[in-house]
Amino acid sequence: MVISDVREECRADRQLRQMLDREYAHVPFIGVSARHAEKNGLATLFCYEGYEHAVSNAGGIASVIGFSTPESYFCDLLAHYDGLIITGGEDVSPEKYGQAPHQRTGPPDSAKEQFEFRLIEKALERDMPILAVCGGSHKLNIVYGGNLYQDLDDQLPGNAGHNIKERREEGVHPVSLLPGTLLSALYGTDRMMVNSTHHQAVWELGSGLRHAIVADDGVIEGFEDASHPFVVGVQFHPEALYDKPQTMIHEKLFAAFVNAARRY
C-alpha cells in the first residue's frame, strides 16, 4: 500500500469517528453495577440483561461496572457515565446500618457492597442520576442514614408476602404512588402492579429521602431525594417488567431515568 493510500484510509477513519461522535453525542451512557458469581470455578461478573435492554429501549447505552476499581480512580470512572443503576444482590451487612445480624440475614458480598457504597457517595457529590433497584435501593437508603427490615416475615408479621421469586416477571401485588412525588408524576398513575422477590425491605428512610410508592401492607416500594434531579430507589425489579404486556408501564421509569441522564 502506498503512502497516499494510507493517508486516505486514515482520513476516512477520522471522518467515520467524527460522524459517530456526532451521532452518539446525545446518547447517555449508563453504568450498571455488576454482581459476582462463581462459574466453572472461575469468579464471574455479570448483570441481568434486562437492565441493558431496558436502557437501550429508553435511548441509552448500558455498560457493566466491575467492583475492583480503586477509589482513587472513581472520578475518572464516573466521568465516562451520565447515570448509574445500582443493582441488587446479597443481603447488606447489618453493621452498616447499626444492627446485629438477624438469623435469616444472608452473608454479604463485601467487595460489591463496599464498592457500591462509595460509588453512590461519589455519584451524589456529582449530582449524577441514580436508579437503585431492590438491594441497590437498600444501599442507597443506608448511605442516607436509613435502615432495613432484615426479614419481613419475622419483623413485619402479616405482611402481604414479598419473596415470590418464581414470578419475577409478573406483577404480583399492587402498590400506591403518592401524589406530589417524582415517581407519581413520571408513572402518571396512583396504582400499579409490581413484582416481589425480596425478604428484606427499607424500614426507616434516611435523612433527605421521601417515600413515594407504598405497598398495601405499608412496605416502602419506592423513594426519592427531591433535592436531586433524579435519585430514586425502588424495591421491585422494573427491568423484568417493562416489556411485558401487563406491566409495560414500567418502561416510563427507564425513560425518565435515561432522559435525566441525557440532561446531566
HELIX and SHEET records of a PDB file:
HELIX    1   1 ILE A    3  TYR A   24  1                                  22    
HELIX    2   2 GLU A   49  ASN A   57  1                                   9    
HELIX    3   3 GLU A   71  TYR A   73  5                                   3    
HELIX    4   4 PHE A   74  LEU A   78  1                                   5    
HELIX    5   5 PRO A   94  TYR A   97  5                                   4    
HELIX    6   6 SER A  110  GLU A  125  1                                  16    
HELIX    7   7 GLY A  135  VAL A  143  1                                   9    
HELIX    8   8 LEU A  152  GLN A  155  1                                   4    
HELIX    9   9 LYS A  165  ARG A  167  5                                   3    
HELIX   10  10 LEU A  182  TYR A  187  1                                   6    
HELIX   11  11 PRO A  238  ALA A  240  5                                   3    
HELIX   12  12 PRO A  245  HIS A  250  5                                   6    
HELIX   13  13 GLU A  251  ARG A  263  1                                  13    
SHEET    1   A 9 ILE A  61  ILE A  65  0                                        
SHEET    2   A 9 PHE A  29  SER A  33  1                                        
SHEET    3   A 9 GLY A  83  ILE A  86  1                                        
SHEET    4   A 9 ILE A 130  VAL A 133  1                                        
SHEET    5   A 9 VAL A 231  VAL A 234  1                                        
SHEET    6   A 9 ILE A 220  GLU A 224 -1                                        
SHEET    7   A 9 ARG A 210  ALA A 215 -1                                        
SHEET    8   A 9 HIS A 173  LEU A 177 -1                                        
SHEET    9   A 9 ARG A 191  VAL A 194 -1                                        
SHEET    1   B 2 ARG A  35  LYS A  39  0                                        
SHEET    2   B 2 LEU A  42  PHE A  46 -1                                        
SHEET    1   C 2 LEU A 148  TYR A 149  0                                        
SHEET    2   C 2 ALA A 201  VAL A 202 -1                                        
END                                                                             
